[in-house]
Amino acid sequence: MILDKIVEDKKLRLIEHKKTTSLEEVKKCSYEKLKEEKENPKKESFYEAMTKTGLSIIGEFKQASPSLGNIKNNLSLEERINQYSKGVDAISTLTEEDHFNGNIEHFKQIRQMTTIPMLRKDFMIDEYQFYEAKAIGADAILLIAAILEKEEMKAFYELTKELKMDALIEVHNEEEIEKALYCDGKIIGVNNRDLRDFSIKLETTKRLKKYIPKDKCFISESGINTDKDIEFLKNIGIDGCLIGKAFMESDAPYELSKKWKEL
């Protein structure tokens, strides 16, 4: 499976990262960031951005993916993030190197360009990555239920809370929803893309909606490209959506987000 390969490659990358910067160093940086944020609180958390009135949108920055290959992008990074900052409620940035052509430096660059909440999107399998996420200024991280055991995911979720970050817990089926609820996660995202074969069915969000308690923030992810898709999801009753390809290939992501919010 593609997912298994991504996780194995991530394990190898982590060995490299730990040789360059130790866990102790990363922890120290994360605690410094915590202190800094306590003295200068952020205006809005990721959770607050996702639970505002109306449709919340997470605009994604990614340069490639296993399903799409390299993504066409006509805007400079500065212009793209400027438009995102005006139009979306949070920015998701890929930091996975081998399959999504992301890296930590992209995240750091974007963090300097915007004040809106940022989600570190990666395959989070080691505590090192959580301290690292805090150190680089992430407001939230992604927990993928498909790659984590129940107790492991709960431990990572508790660590995320300790580091004053939010977690978007990503699920694709009923079993994974059980894991998310076991963690008592506040934000649950349904990935319409099956990470085993990367096929997409927007109906997955509709099918799983009934299993998500009303007090949870409900996000739909992947395969959202048209006005019709947005209308379909709004009718289901989502709180927000994560959109990558449509925004990355658009030369006017601000106008696109504005239009979709007003539908």
Buried (B, 14 or more C-beta within 10 A) or exposed (E): EBBEEBBEBBEEBBEEBBEEBEBEBBBEBBBEBBEEBEEEEBEBBBBBBBBEEEBBBBBBBBBBBBBBEEBEBEBEEEEBBBBBBBBBBBBBBBBBBBBBBBBBEBBBBBBEBBEBBBBBBBBBBBBBBBBBBBBBBBBBBBBBBBBBEBEEBBBBBEBBBEBBBBBBBBBBBEEBBBBBBBBEBBBBBBBBBBBEEBEBBBEBBBEBBEBBEEEBBBBBBBBBBEEEBBEBBBEBEBBBBBBBBBBBBBEEBBEBBBEBBEE
